[in-house]
Amino acid sequence: MGSGSRVLLCKSTSSLVFSGFAPAFACSCFQLRFKSFPPSPNSSRAQQHHRMAAEASSSANDGAASPSPSPSPSPYPSPASAIDFLSLCHNLKKTKRAGWVKRDIINPESISDHMYRMGLMALIAPDIPGIDRAKCIKMAIVHDIAEAIVGDITPSDGISKAQKSRQEREALDHMCKLLRGGLGANEINQLWMEYEENSSPEAKIVKDFDKVEMILQALEYENEQERDLDEFFQSTAGKFQTELGKAWALEIASRRKGH
Protein backbone atom coordinates (compact mmCIF):
# COMPACT_ATOMS: atom_id res chain seq x y z
CA MET A 1 0.00 0.00 0.00
CA GLY A 2 1.59 3.26 -1.08
CA SER A 3 2.25 6.33 1.00
CA GLY A 4 -0.72 8.66 1.47
CA SER A 5 -3.40 6.01 0.89
CA ARG A 6 -6.30 5.29 3.30
CA VAL A 7 -7.65 2.13 4.93
CA LEU A 8 -11.34 1.97 5.98
CA LEU A 9 -12.04 -0.42 8.83
CA CYS A 10 -15.60 -1.32 9.85
CA LYS A 11 -16.67 -3.87 12.43
CA SER A 12 -20.31 -4.73 13.05
CA THR A 13 -22.00 -7.03 15.50
CA SER A 14 -25.44 -8.52 15.55
CA SER A 15 -28.02 -7.65 18.17
CA LEU A 16 -27.97 -9.78 21.31
CA VAL A 17 -31.21 -11.02 22.81
CA PHE A 18 -31.21 -12.31 26.41
CA SER A 19 -33.80 -12.29 29.11
CA GLY A 20 -35.96 -9.79 27.34
CA PHE A 21 -33.22 -7.27 26.72
CA ALA A 22 -31.88 -6.49 23.24
CA PRO A 23 -28.95 -4.06 23.29
CA ALA A 24 -28.06 -3.01 19.76
CA PHE A 25 -24.52 -2.39 18.75
CA ALA A 26 -24.08 0.12 15.94
CA CYS A 27 -21.49 -0.31 13.26
CA SER A 28 -18.39 1.68 14.24
CA CYS A 29 -16.21 2.87 11.40
CA PHE A 30 -12.95 4.73 11.51
CA GLN A 31 -10.22 5.70 9.12
CA LEU A 32 -6.50 5.29 9.35
CA ARG A 33 -4.59 7.95 7.37
CA PHE A 34 -0.92 7.39 6.56
CA LYS A 35 1.17 10.54 6.36
CA SER A 36 3.49 11.10 3.39
CA PHE A 37 7.16 11.40 4.17
CA PRO A 38 9.65 13.51 2.15
CA PRO A 39 12.15 11.65 0.08
CA SER A 40 15.13 10.57 2.10
CA PRO A 41 17.77 7.91 1.94
CA ASN A 42 15.56 5.89 4.26
CA SER A 43 12.29 6.59 2.40
CA SER A 44 12.01 3.09 0.99
CA ARG A 45 12.57 1.66 4.45
CA ALA A 46 9.93 4.00 5.94
CA GLN A 47 7.44 3.07 3.25
CA GLN A 48 8.09 -0.59 3.89
CA HIS A 49 7.59 -0.08 7.65
CA HIS A 50 4.25 1.66 7.24
CA ARG A 51 3.11 -0.83 4.64
CA MET A 52 3.83 -3.72 7.03
CA ALA A 53 2.03 -1.92 9.89
CA ALA A 54 -1.07 -1.32 7.76
CA GLU A 55 -1.13 -4.90 6.51
CA ALA A 56 -0.79 -6.22 10.06
CA SER A 57 -3.67 -4.02 11.25
CA SER A 58 -5.86 -5.09 8.33
CA SER A 59 -5.01 -8.75 8.88
CA ALA A 60 -5.81 -8.52 12.59
CA ASN A 61 -9.23 -7.03 11.88
CA ASP A 62 -9.99 -9.46 9.06
CA GLY A 63 -9.07 -12.42 11.22
CA ALA A 64 -11.09 -11.32 14.23
CA ALA A 65 -14.27 -13.36 14.37
CA SER A 66 -17.41 -11.29 14.77
CA PRO A 67 -19.37 -12.29 17.88
CA SER A 68 -22.02 -14.85 17.00
CA PRO A 69 -25.58 -13.73 17.68
CA SER A 70 -26.82 -15.03 21.00
CA PRO A 71 -29.80 -17.36 20.56
CA SER A 72 -33.22 -16.15 21.65
CA PRO A 73 -34.50 -17.57 24.94
CA SER A 74 -35.97 -21.01 24.37
CA PRO A 75 -39.79 -21.17 24.51
CA TYR A 76 -39.41 -24.48 26.34
CA PRO A 77 -37.85 -25.23 29.74
CA SER A 78 -34.39 -26.66 30.06
CA PRO A 79 -34.14 -30.30 31.20
CA ALA A 80 -33.21 -29.11 34.69
CA SER A 81 -36.17 -26.72 34.89
CA ALA A 82 -38.58 -29.36 33.57
CA ILE A 83 -37.48 -31.95 36.15
CA ASP A 84 -37.67 -29.39 38.98
CA PHE A 85 -41.24 -28.59 37.95
CA LEU A 86 -42.27 -32.23 37.56
CA SER A 87 -40.70 -33.17 40.89
CA LEU A 88 -42.78 -30.49 42.60
CA CYS A 89 -45.89 -31.87 40.87
CA HIS A 90 -45.16 -35.19 42.60
CA ASN A 91 -46.93 -33.62 45.58
CA LEU A 92 -50.17 -33.83 43.60
CA LYS A 93 -49.78 -37.60 43.42
CA LYS A 94 -49.14 -38.12 47.12
CA THR A 95 -51.53 -35.51 48.59
CA LYS A 96 -54.94 -36.98 49.35
CA ARG A 97 -58.09 -34.99 48.72
CA ALA A 98 -58.91 -33.32 52.03
CA GLY A 99 -62.69 -33.80 51.85
CA TRP A 100 -62.33 -37.57 51.86
CA VAL A 101 -59.59 -37.60 54.50
CA LYS A 102 -61.77 -35.61 56.91
CA ARG A 103 -64.54 -38.18 56.48
CA ASP A 104 -62.22 -41.09 57.15
CA ILE A 105 -62.47 -42.60 53.68
CA ILE A 106 -60.17 -45.59 53.33
CA ASN A 107 -57.43 -45.05 50.74
CA PRO A 108 -58.84 -41.75 49.43
CA GLU A 109 -57.97 -40.42 46.00
CA SER A 110 -55.10 -37.98 45.44
CA ILE A 111 -55.34 -34.57 43.82
CA SER A 112 -53.80 -35.93 40.63
CA ASP A 113 -56.30 -38.84 40.62
CA HIS A 114 -59.08 -36.27 40.58
CA MET A 115 -57.52 -34.19 37.80
CA TYR A 116 -56.76 -37.26 35.69
CA ARG A 117 -60.36 -38.42 35.58
CA MET A 118 -61.47 -34.88 34.78
CA GLY A 119 -59.09 -35.00 31.81
CA LEU A 120 -60.78 -38.21 30.69
CA MET A 121 -64.16 -36.52 31.00
CA ALA A 122 -63.02 -33.80 28.62
CA LEU A 123 -61.63 -36.42 26.26
CA ILE A 124 -64.83 -38.47 25.97
CA ALA A 125 -67.34 -35.63 26.13
CA PRO A 126 -69.49 -35.10 23.02
CA ASP A 127 -68.57 -32.31 20.65
CA ILE A 128 -70.11 -29.03 21.75
CA PRO A 129 -70.17 -26.00 19.44
CA GLY A 130 -67.79 -23.31 20.66
CA ILE A 131 -65.90 -25.64 23.00
CA ASP A 132 -62.23 -26.44 22.39
CA ARG A 133 -61.81 -30.04 23.57
CA ALA A 134 -58.00 -29.88 23.75
CA LYS A 135 -58.22 -26.75 25.88
CA CYS A 136 -60.63 -28.48 28.24
CA ILE A 137 -58.28 -31.43 28.67
CA LYS A 138 -55.37 -29.10 29.44
CA MET A 139 -57.43 -27.02 31.84
CA ALA A 140 -58.56 -30.14 33.68
CA ILE A 141 -54.98 -31.24 34.35
CA VAL A 142 -53.82 -27.84 35.61
CA HIS A 143 -56.87 -26.41 37.43
CA ASP A 144 -55.66 -27.69 40.84
CA ILE A 145 -51.93 -27.56 40.07
CA ALA A 146 -51.21 -24.88 42.70
CA GLU A 147 -52.23 -27.43 45.34
CA ALA A 148 -48.81 -29.01 44.84
CA ILE A 149 -47.64 -26.21 47.16
CA VAL A 150 -50.65 -25.04 49.19
CA GLY A 151 -52.41 -28.40 49.53
CA ASP A 152 -56.15 -29.05 49.20
CA ILE A 153 -57.80 -26.15 51.01
CA THR A 154 -61.45 -26.76 51.88
CA PRO A 155 -64.16 -24.43 53.25
CA SER A 156 -63.87 -26.10 56.65
CA ASP A 157 -60.27 -24.90 56.96
CA GLY A 158 -61.42 -21.40 57.90
CA ILE A 159 -59.53 -19.71 55.04
CA SER A 160 -61.45 -17.07 53.12
CA LYS A 161 -61.99 -17.43 49.40
CA ALA A 162 -59.86 -14.34 48.76
CA GLN A 163 -57.01 -15.64 50.90
CA LYS A 164 -57.18 -19.06 49.26
CA SER A 165 -57.04 -17.47 45.82
CA ARG A 166 -54.06 -15.32 46.83
CA GLN A 167 -52.13 -18.30 48.21
CA GLU A 168 -52.80 -20.34 45.10
CA ARG A 169 -51.87 -17.43 42.82
CA GLU A 170 -48.50 -17.09 44.57
CA ALA A 171 -47.94 -20.83 44.32
CA LEU A 172 -48.72 -20.83 40.62
CA ASP A 173 -46.32 -17.93 40.03
CA HIS A 174 -43.58 -19.92 41.74
CA MET A 175 -44.27 -22.99 39.60
CA CYS A 176 -44.21 -20.95 36.40
CA LYS A 177 -40.88 -19.44 37.46
CA LEU A 178 -39.50 -22.96 37.79
CA LEU A 179 -40.23 -23.34 34.07
CA ARG A 180 -38.30 -20.09 33.39
CA GLY A 181 -41.31 -18.60 31.61
CA GLY A 182 -41.80 -19.71 28.03
CA LEU A 183 -44.78 -21.18 26.23
CA GLY A 184 -45.62 -23.90 28.73
CA ALA A 185 -45.57 -21.57 31.74
CA ASN A 186 -47.66 -18.97 29.92
CA GLU A 187 -50.23 -21.56 28.88
CA ILE A 188 -50.51 -22.99 32.39
CA ASN A 189 -50.96 -19.50 33.79
CA GLN A 190 -53.63 -18.57 31.25
CA LEU A 191 -55.58 -21.82 31.69
CA TRP A 192 -55.48 -21.55 35.48
CA MET A 193 -56.64 -17.94 35.44
CA GLU A 194 -59.53 -18.70 33.06
CA TYR A 195 -60.65 -21.52 35.33
CA GLU A 196 -60.40 -19.43 38.49
CA GLU A 197 -62.31 -16.54 36.93
CA ASN A 198 -64.82 -18.81 35.14
CA SER A 199 -64.18 -16.54 32.16
CA SER A 200 -64.47 -18.86 29.15
CA PRO A 201 -66.87 -21.51 27.84
CA GLU A 202 -64.16 -24.10 28.51
CA ALA A 203 -63.80 -22.93 32.12
CA LYS A 204 -67.52 -23.36 32.69
CA ILE A 205 -67.60 -26.92 31.43
CA VAL A 206 -64.42 -27.89 33.29
CA LYS A 207 -65.90 -26.49 36.50
CA ASP A 208 -68.87 -28.77 35.87
CA PHE A 209 -66.47 -31.68 35.36
CA ASP A 210 -64.93 -30.83 38.74
CA LYS A 211 -68.29 -31.22 40.47
CA VAL A 212 -69.30 -34.28 38.43
CA GLU A 213 -66.05 -36.06 39.26
CA MET A 214 -66.53 -35.33 42.96
CA ILE A 215 -70.07 -36.71 43.17
CA LEU A 216 -69.13 -39.72 41.06
CA GLN A 217 -66.28 -40.41 43.50
CA ALA A 218 -68.68 -39.93 46.39
CA LEU A 219 -71.07 -42.48 44.89
CA GLU A 220 -68.22 -44.95 44.45
CA TYR A 221 -67.10 -44.52 48.07
CA GLU A 222 -70.69 -44.96 49.25
CA ASN A 223 -70.94 -48.23 47.32
CA GLU A 224 -67.47 -49.53 48.24
CA GLN A 225 -67.30 -48.47 51.88
CA GLU A 226 -70.99 -48.31 52.84
CA ARG A 227 -70.81 -44.64 53.70
CA ASP A 228 -73.37 -41.84 53.54
CA LEU A 229 -71.81 -38.92 51.68
CA ASP A 230 -75.00 -37.04 50.91
CA GLU A 231 -73.42 -33.70 51.85
CA PHE A 232 -71.31 -33.80 48.67
CA PHE A 233 -74.39 -34.21 46.52
CA GLN A 234 -76.16 -31.42 48.37
CA SER A 235 -73.20 -29.07 47.96
CA THR A 236 -73.37 -29.31 44.16
CA ALA A 237 -77.15 -29.30 43.72
CA GLY A 238 -78.27 -26.57 41.30
CA LYS A 239 -74.72 -25.36 40.63
CA PHE A 240 -74.04 -26.93 37.24
CA GLN A 241 -73.58 -24.38 34.45
CA THR A 242 -73.76 -26.53 31.30
CA GLU A 243 -76.24 -28.96 29.84
CA LEU A 244 -73.58 -31.68 29.74
CA GLY A 245 -72.75 -31.18 33.40
CA LYS A 246 -76.42 -31.33 34.33
CA ALA A 247 -76.98 -34.50 32.27
CA TRP A 248 -74.02 -36.34 33.78
CA ALA A 249 -74.94 -35.26 37.32
CA LEU A 250 -78.50 -36.47 36.75
CA GLU A 251 -77.20 -39.88 35.61
CA ILE A 252 -75.07 -40.18 38.76
CA ALA A 253 -78.03 -39.19 40.94
CA SER A 254 -80.26 -41.78 39.28
CA ARG A 255 -77.72 -44.53 39.89
CA ARG A 256 -77.44 -43.48 43.52
CA LYS A 257 -81.18 -43.78 44.00
CA GLY A 258 -81.11 -47.19 42.35
CA HIS A 259 -78.91 -48.48 45.13
C-alpha positions in Angstrom: 0.0 0.0 0.0 1.6 3.3 -1.1 2.3 6.3 1.0 -0.7 8.7 1.5 -3.4 6.0 0.9 -6.3 5.3 3.3 -7.6 2.1 4.9 -11.3 2.0 6.0 -12.0 -0.4 8.8 -15.6 -1.3 9.9 -16.7 -3.9 12.4 -20.3 -4.7 13.0 -22.0 -7.0 15.5 -25.4 -8.5 15.5 -28.0 -7.6 18.2 -28.0 -9.8 21.3 -31.2 -11.0 22.8 -31.2 -12.3 26.4 -33.8 -12.3 29.1 -36.0 -9.8 27.3 -33.2 -7.3 26.7 -31.9 -6.5 23.2 -28.9 -4.1 23.3 -28.1 -3.0 19.8 -24.5 -2.4 18.8 -24.1 0.1 15.9 -21.5 -0.3 13.3 -18.4 1.7 14.2 -16.2 2.9 11.4 -12.9 4.7 11.5 -10.2 5.7 9.1 -6.5 5.3 9.4 -4.6 7.9 7.4 -0.9 7.4 6.6 1.2 10.5 6.4 3.5 11.1 3.4 7.2 11.4 4.2 9.6 13.5 2.2 12.2 11.7 0.1 15.1 10.6 2.1 17.8 7.9 1.9 15.6 5.9 4.3 12.3 6.6 2.4 12.0 3.1 1.0 12.6 1.7 4.5 9.9 4.0 5.9 7.4 3.1 3.3 8.1 -0.6 3.9 7.6 -0.1 7.6 4.2 1.7 7.2 3.1 -0.8 4.6 3.8 -3.7 7.0 2.0 -1.9 9.9 -1.1 -1.3 7.8 -1.1 -4.9 6.5 -0.8 -6.2 10.1 -3.7 -4.0 11.2 -5.9 -5.1 8.3 -5.0 -8.7 8.9 -5.8 -8.5 12.6 -9.2 -7.0 11.9 -10.0 -9.5 9.1 -9.1 -12.4 11.2 -11.1 -11.3 14.2 -14.3 -13.4 14.4 -17.4 -11.3 14.8 -19.4 -12.3 17.9 -22.0 -14.8 17.0 -25.6 -13.7 17.7 -26.8 -15.0 21.0 -29.8 -17.4 20.6 -33.2 -16.1 21.6 -34.5 -17.6 24.9 -36.0 -21.0 24.4 -39.8 -21.2 24.5 -39.4 -24.5 26.3 -37.9 -25.2 29.7 -34.4 -26.7 30.1 -34.1 -30.3 31.2 -33.2 -29.1 34.7 -36.2 -26.7 34.9 -38.6 -29.4 33.6 -37.5 -32.0 36.1 -37.7 -29.4 39.0 -41.2 -28.6 38.0 -42.3 -32.2 37.6 -40.7 -33.2 40.9 -42.8 -30.5 42.6 -45.9 -31.9 40.9 -45.2 -35.2 42.6 -46.9 -33.6 45.6 -50.2 -33.8 43.6 -49.8 -37.6 43.4 -49.1 -38.1 47.1 -51.5 -35.5 48.6 -54.9 -37.0 49.3 -58.1 -35.0 48.7 -58.9 -33.3 52.0 -62.7 -33.8 51.8 -62.3 -37.6 51.9 -59.6 -37.6 54.5 -61.8 -35.6 56.9 -64.5 -38.2 56.5 -62.2 -41.1 57.2 -62.5 -42.6 53.7 -60.2 -45.6 53.3 -57.4 -45.0 50.7 -58.8 -41.7 49.4 -58.0 -40.4 46.0 -55.1 -38.0 45.4 -55.3 -34.6 43.8 -53.8 -35.9 40.6 -56.3 -38.8 40.6 -59.1 -36.3 40.6 -57.5 -34.2 37.8 -56.8 -37.3 35.7 -60.4 -38.4 35.6 -61.5 -34.9 34.8 -59.1 -35.0 31.8 -60.8 -38.2 30.7 -64.2 -36.5 31.0 -63.0 -33.8 28.6 -61.6 -36.4 26.3 -64.8 -38.5 26.0 -67.3 -35.6 26.1 -69.5 -35.1 23.0 -68.6 -32.3 20.7 -70.1 -29.0 21.7 -70.2 -26.0 19.4 -67.8 -23.3 20.7 -65.9 -25.6 23.0 -62.2 -26.4 22.4 -61.8 -30.0 23.6 -58.0 -29.9 23.8 -58.2 -26.8 25.9 -60.6 -28.5 28.2 -58.3 -31.4 28.7 -55.4 -29.1 29.4 -57.4 -27.0 31.8 -58.6 -30.1 33.7 -55.0 -31.2 34.4 -53.8 -27.8 35.6 -56.9 -26.4 37.4 -55.7 -27.7 40.8 -51.9 -27.6 40.1 -51.2 -24.9 42.7 -52.2 -27.4 45.3 -48.8 -29.0 44.8 -47.6 -26.2 47.2 -50.7 -25.0 49.2 -52.4 -28.4 49.5 -56.2 -29.0 49.2 -57.8 -26.1 51.0 -61.5 -26.8 51.9 -64.2 -24.4 53.2 -63.9 -26.1 56.7 -60.3 -24.9 57.0 -61.4 -21.4 57.9 -59.5 -19.7 55.0 -61.4 -17.1 53.1 -62.0 -17.4 49.4 -59.9 -14.3 48.8 -57.0 -15.6 50.9 -57.2 -19.1 49.3 -57.0 -17.5 45.8 -54.1 -15.3 46.8 -52.1 -18.3 48.2 -52.8 -20.3 45.1 -51.9 -17.4 42.8 -48.5 -17.1 44.6 -47.9 -20.8 44.3 -48.7 -20.8 40.6 -46.3 -17.9 40.0 -43.6 -19.9 41.7 -44.3 -23.0 39.6 -44.2 -21.0 36.4 -40.9 -19.4 37.5 -39.5 -23.0 37.8 -40.2 -23.3 34.1 -38.3 -20.1 33.4 -41.3 -18.6 31.6 -41.8 -19.7 28.0 -44.8 -21.2 26.2 -45.6 -23.9 28.7 -45.6 -21.6 31.7 -47.7 -19.0 29.9 -50.2 -21.6 28.9 -50.5 -23.0 32.4 -51.0 -19.5 33.8 -53.6 -18.6 31.2 -55.6 -21.8 31.7 -55.5 -21.5 35.5 -56.6 -17.9 35.4 -59.5 -18.7 33.1 -60.7 -21.5 35.3 -60.4 -19.4 38.5 -62.3 -16.5 36.9 -64.8 -18.8 35.1 -64.2 -16.5 32.2 -64.5 -18.9 29.1 -66.9 -21.5 27.8 -64.2 -24.1 28.5 -63.8 -22.9 32.1 -67.5 -23.4 32.7 -67.6 -26.9 31.4 -64.4 -27.9 33.3 -65.9 -26.5 36.5 -68.9 -28.8 35.9 -66.5 -31.7 35.4 -64.9 -30.8 38.7 -68.3 -31.2 40.5 -69.3 -34.3 38.4 -66.0 -36.1 39.3 -66.5 -35.3 43.0 -70.1 -36.7 43.2 -69.1 -39.7 41.1 -66.3 -40.4 43.5 -68.7 -39.9 46.4 -71.1 -42.5 44.9 -68.2 -45.0 44.5 -67.1 -44.5 48.1 -70.7 -45.0 49.2 -70.9 -48.2 47.3 -67.5 -49.5 48.2 -67.3 -48.5 51.9 -71.0 -48.3 52.8 -70.8 -44.6 53.7 -73.4 -41.8 53.5 -71.8 -38.9 51.7 -75.0 -37.0 50.9 -73.4 -33.7 51.8 -71.3 -33.8 48.7 -74.4 -34.2 46.5 -76.2 -31.4 48.4 -73.2 -29.1 48.0 -73.4 -29.3 44.2 -77.2 -29.3 43.7 -78.3 -26.6 41.3 -74.7 -25.4 40.6 -74.0 -26.9 37.2 -73.6 -24.4 34.4 -73.8 -26.5 31.3 -76.2 -29.0 29.8 -73.6 -31.7 29.7 -72.7 -31.2 33.4 -76.4 -31.3 34.3 -77.0 -34.5 32.3 -74.0 -36.3 33.8 -74.9 -35.3 37.3 -78.5 -36.5 36.7 -77.2 -39.9 35.6 -75.1 -40.2 38.8 -78.0 -39.2 40.9 -80.3 -41.8 39.3 -77.7 -44.5 39.9 -77.4 -43.5 43.5 -81.2 -43.8 44.0 -81.1 -47.2 42.3 -78.9 -48.5 45.1 
